[in-house]
Amino acid sequence: MAADDIEAFDSVLDAIGGTPLIRLARIAPRVYVKAEFLNPGGSVKDRAALAMVLDAERRGALGPGGLIVEGTSGNTGIGLAIVAAQRGYRLTVVVPDKTSREKTAILRAYGAEVVVTPGAVPREDPGHVRRAAARIAAERGGWLADQYDNPANPAAHRETTGPEIWRQTRGRITHFVAGIGTGGTVSGAGAYLKEASGGRVRVIGADPEHSVYSGGDGSPYLVESIGHYRHPDTREDLWPRSYHRDVVDHVEAVGDRESILTAQRLAREEGLLLGASAGTAVAAALKVAAGPDDLVVVVVPDSGRSYLSKYYDDDWLGPLGLPVGQPGEATVADVLGPLPPPAPGLPLTASVGEALTLADRHPGGTLWPVGPRASGPPSVAEVTGALDVGELRLLVRAGAARTADPIAGYVTGPLPAIGIGESRPAAAARLGTHPAAWIVVDGRVAGSVHKGQL
Ligand SMILES: Cc1ncc(COP(=O)(O)O)c(C=O)c1O
């Protein structure tokens, strides 16, 4: 207990919330960011974590020395780890494999048990992050925090984030922008701001392009912690109950490239080192805030320190076909010149005849990406094999393949991925002894390259 005359918080838990608003003085002076990376756990999720634990204690769902279990992209786990340390709980977190290694390292540093599970699986799969967390909680008699469906998550933002922003802007806020993960932030703070302003404040959800929240097909995107992925084999796609769609006036989709470049720009031009979901939210804000009287508040959920190995690392960006620093040498784009329009993905269930008909409509490369979805261009994360349609056509002509055959028998294994902006030597090194590689632009397969071409 801090002595009365000491200017100090009683514990780290009292340092949660009360974050400053910071104007984007150089990039967009009417836009203010709510600096959630200044929470003790480094993210907006400290608020929900504390609120969910206090609520569980009040309801008697979590007893002294108990076990907390949660499925999380990392930040909620970090928030829970801080609360667990202070209040004497054990913690197990289940994270999808796309989670940055910095976040899993932080979780372990706080003493949490970390279980990594594949992120790109159907909702019904026992390994799905939410299912795995629920199973572990049931098996070990733990309490599942369940930020996706726990009303204490949006309530935390209605009670703290929203009122703070209203006070800080003296009620002059016109637009509120937040990324949608569980939806807790945008729903809770958005509802408060709407009520306080008599419905005047416009609430905007920021979402990665391809995420289902903004009408995408649910195929993979690169920004962590926001959006809603949907595996093509998911039968019933349930949205989190923490996301209250009626509060949100508009959902703005932002591409991965724009999110990441916006985050990088915020570091270089504003001195704000942030995660890519902050880039998504700020990019969305820059699109919606037009009027001279607008006062836009954007939640920036966490720091770029958690993603130094991703959005700020050329070795991660390059193979995904995202911009890297000046290579100083010829790039793959320089060598290949303009690419033909990208082919859509070819589902493994297609027949030889269907594949050849589709290929006729998309002249260009003869190597086609095969994966679970027919939409395209397909995410490189979902491409499982390659079909050489040129060779297949020859086989059909020679009578060695029939149009009714499934393509599965003609699909070859995975190919390496080469980013369009990588230097030619780096790309050639990755190609190695493979006969061909995918050319990747913004995480999606945009074509293929054969060994002799590089
Ligand atoms: C970095 C980051 N951005 C955004 C969000 C989304 O917040 P919410 O779950 O409240 O929608 C999260 C949630 O985990 C996050 O970790």
The ligand as an SDF file (V2000), in Angstrom:
LIG
                    3D

 16 16  0  0  0  0  0  0  0  0999 V2000
   -3.4590   -4.6460  -31.4500 C   0  0  0  0  0  0  0  0  0  0  0  0
   -4.9470   -4.7100  -31.3520 C   0  0  0  0  0  0  0  0  0  0  0  0
   -5.6670   -3.9160  -32.1180 N   0  0  0  0  0  0  0  0  0  0  0  0
   -7.0210   -3.9620  -32.0800 C   0  0  0  0  0  0  0  0  0  0  0  0
   -7.6930   -4.8380  -31.2920 C   0  0  0  0  0  0  0  0  0  0  0  0
   -9.1890   -4.8910  -31.3470 C   0  0  0  0  0  0  0  0  0  0  0  0
   -9.8460   -4.4950  -30.2080 O   0  0  0  0  0  0  0  0  0  0  0  0
  -11.2410   -5.1070  -29.8470 P   0  0  0  0  0  0  0  0  0  0  0  0
  -11.0250   -6.5420  -29.5150 O   0  0  0  0  0  0  0  0  0  0  0  0
  -11.7030   -4.3320  -28.6570 O   0  0  0  0  0  0  0  0  0  0  0  0
  -12.1580   -4.9490  -31.0000 O   0  0  0  0  0  0  0  0  0  0  0  0
   -6.9520   -5.6990  -30.5100 C   0  0  0  0  0  0  0  0  0  0  0  0
   -7.6100   -6.7190  -29.7450 C   0  0  0  0  0  0  0  0  0  0  0  0
   -7.0470   -7.7480  -29.4070 O   0  0  0  0  0  0  0  0  0  0  0  0
   -5.5500   -5.6250  -30.5240 C   0  0  0  0  0  0  0  0  0  0  0  0
   -4.7860   -6.4480  -29.7900 O   0  0  0  0  0  0  0  0  0  0  0  0
  1  2  1  0
  2  3  1  0
  2 15  2  0
  3  4  2  0
  4  5  1  0
  5  6  1  0
  5 12  2  0
  6  7  1  0
  7  8  1  0
  8  9  2  0
  8 10  1  0
  8 11  1  0
 12 13  1  0
 12 15  1  0
 13 14  2  0
 15 16  1  0
M  END
$$$$
